[in-house]
Amino acid sequence: MSLRKLSILLLLRAGGARAQSQSPPTPDPDYEQVSVPAPRTVSLIVDAASILFSRNEDENKVKALVDRRRERSQKGD
């Protein structure tokens, strides 16, 4: 191993050890944690990916995503 690679490795280890020893930052007072059930999260990711990566340039992709999510919530899907 070269001296350069060794010095980079030592710096990374020292930085990682320092990061682990520090206390976590104080949370923002306006921070609110939200949990979403996994099946709903997966359907959101699938919908977003299918619309954003579609080749249909005729429609507004953000509007299409919102419409699709609205339809799913009305169905209770």
C-alpha positions in Angstrom: 0.0 0.0 0.0 1.4 3.4 -0.9 2.0 6.1 1.6 -0.7 8.3 0.1 -3.4 5.6 0.4 -2.3 4.8 3.9 -2.5 8.5 5.0 -6.0 8.8 3.4 -7.1 5.7 5.2 -5.9 7.0 8.5 -7.6 10.4 8.0 -10.9 8.6 7.2 -10.6 6.5 10.3 -9.8 9.5 12.5 -12.7 11.5 11.0 -15.1 8.6 11.5 -14.1 8.2 15.2 -14.5 11.9 15.8 -17.9 11.9 14.2 -19.1 9.0 16.4 -17.8 10.7 19.6 -19.8 13.9 19.0 -23.3 14.3 20.4 -26.2 14.5 18.0 -27.4 18.0 17.1 -30.3 19.4 19.0 -33.6 19.0 17.0 -35.3 21.9 15.5 -38.3 23.0 17.6 -40.5 22.9 14.4 -39.4 19.4 13.5 -42.1 16.9 13.3 -41.5 13.2 12.6 -44.0 11.6 10.3 -44.3 7.9 9.8 -45.9 6.3 6.7 -46.9 2.7 6.4 -44.6 0.8 4.1 -47.1 -0.3 1.4 -48.2 3.3 1.0 -44.6 4.4 0.7 -43.9 1.8 -1.9 -46.9 2.8 -4.0 -45.8 6.4 -3.8 -42.3 5.5 -5.0 -43.7 3.4 -7.8 -46.1 6.1 -8.9 -43.4 8.8 -8.9 -40.9 6.7 -10.8 -43.4 5.6 -13.4 -44.5 9.1 -14.1 -41.2 10.9 -13.8 -39.4 8.4 -16.1 -42.3 8.1 -18.6 -41.6 9.4 -22.1 -45.0 11.2 -22.4 -44.1 14.8 -22.7 -47.7 15.9 -23.4 -48.7 16.3 -19.8 -47.4 18.0 -16.7 -45.7 15.2 -14.7 -46.2 16.8 -11.3 -50.0 17.2 -12.0 -50.2 13.6 -13.2 -48.5 12.4 -10.0 -50.9 14.4 -7.8 -53.9 13.2 -9.8 -52.8 9.6 -9.5 -52.2 9.9 -5.7 -55.6 11.6 -5.4 -57.3 8.7 -7.2 -55.5 6.2 -5.0 -56.5 7.9 -1.8 -60.2 8.1 -2.9 -60.2 4.4 -3.7 -58.5 3.7 -0.4 -55.8 1.8 -2.3 
